[in-house]
Amino acid sequence: MKEQETPTEGAPPAPEAKANEQEPKITFFDDDGNPEEPDVETPPAGETPPGEDPPEDPPADPPEGTPPVSDNETPPEGEEGEDGEKKLSPVEKKINKLTFEKHEERRKREAAENRILELEGKIKASEAESEEIQVPPMPDPTDQDYDAKLAAREVALKKLGEIEARKKLEKEEKQRAIQEAIDAQSREIQTHVDTMFASGETLGITKESLVESDKKVAQFVTDAGVAKYILAHESSPLLITYLASAAETLAQLGKMDPIRATEFLLTKVIPEAEKLRPDVTNTPDPPEIPEGRGASPAKDPFLEGVTME
């Protein structure tokens, strides 16, 4: 007779029901005998329903300061800027720098001139105020109102002294403003000259040639306003070069007043001077054709080893 086996610890548990076995479906009916639809629980927002894959995370944004990358983006070649424009030459950069300095000096000169006008108005007002003050004469010591008259005289003298001191400061400030305007105008003219030389270089006109032409023009154009108009014009190298070579036109210009001279420059001189401007074309140079005998003719494989007599 066999002894009954007792289960030992660690023995595998009894097998469970198969996973594919379906639980019996229970149908509920309402009071009218109609079957009710089972309630389906909706998962909370942000949770993935059972049986579905979680959505993929959106791509991470690039760190700040990283430029956007395009599939069709072509790296710059170093000869063009961000907007597709060609880089400026050293001469063009110099002209731009001089143009900025020219406008800055003109701004300083105009500010100094406006300050001069303002101070002139203050000085006139101070002079008119001082003229209105009547300083009483020294009273007689025996006068019964001696003390009151003496006090009134001292008040008038004090006020007059304050006005004179203020007027002196205003005149000194006006002189400083005048000197500032002169210095700014001198620097402005120098930027015009430097710009003319730089522009002449782009037109093929040397600095030495412009200096000689300017000396000839300066002998006839003595009005400062007309000279500055020529020098500040964007085509000043062409204007000075043309005037130096057109003696009759230069002589006519030197005899005119500023208004007539400006009109003469606009209608007669500038159109003629522009004819000296060299033609500039954007058409590229024709490609170079290499010289040589060209490619060797292809050999016929059927003639290989055959000697032509």
Long-range contacts (C-beta under 8 A, 24 or more apart in sequence): 91-198, 91-201, 91-202, 92-202, 94-198, 95-195, 95-198, 95-199, 95-202, 98-191, 98-194, 98-195, 98-198, 99-191, 99-195, 101-187, 101-191, 102-188, 102-191, 102-192, 102-195, 105-184, 105-185, 105-187, 105-188, 105-191, 106-184, 106-188, 108-180, 108-184, 109-181, 109-184, 109-185, 109-188, 112-177, 112-178, 112-180, 112-181, 112-184, 113-177, 113-181, 115-173, 115-177, 115-180, 116-174, 116-177, 116-178, 116-181, 119-170, 119-171, 119-173, 119-174, 119-177, 120-174, 122-170, 123-167, 123-170, 123-171, 123-174, 126-163, 126-166, 126-167, 126-170, 127-167, 129-163, 130-160, 130-163, 130-164, 130-167, 133-159, 133-160, 133-163, 135-160, 189-228, 189-231, 192-228, 192-231, 192-232, 192-236, 193-231, 195-236, 196-231, 196-236, 196-237, 196-240, 199-234, 199-236, 199-237, 200-237, 203-237, 203-238, 203-277, 203-278, 204-278, 205-237, 205-238, 205-241, 209-241, 210-237, 210-240, 210-241, 212-244, 213-240, 213-241, 213-243, 213-244, 213-245, 214-240, 214-244, 216-243, 216-244, 216-250, 217-243, 217-244, 217-250, 220-250, 220-251, 220-253, 220-254, 221-250, 221-253, 221-254, 221-261, 222-254, 223-257, 223-258, 223-261, 225-258, 226-253, 226-258, 226-261, 226-262, 226-265, 229-262, 229-265, 230-265, 233-270, 235-270, 235-273, 235-274, 235-277, 238-273, 238-274, 238-276, 238-277, 239-265, 239-269, 239-270, 239-273, 241-273, 241-276, 242-269, 242-272, 242-273, 242-276, 243-269, 243-273, 246-272
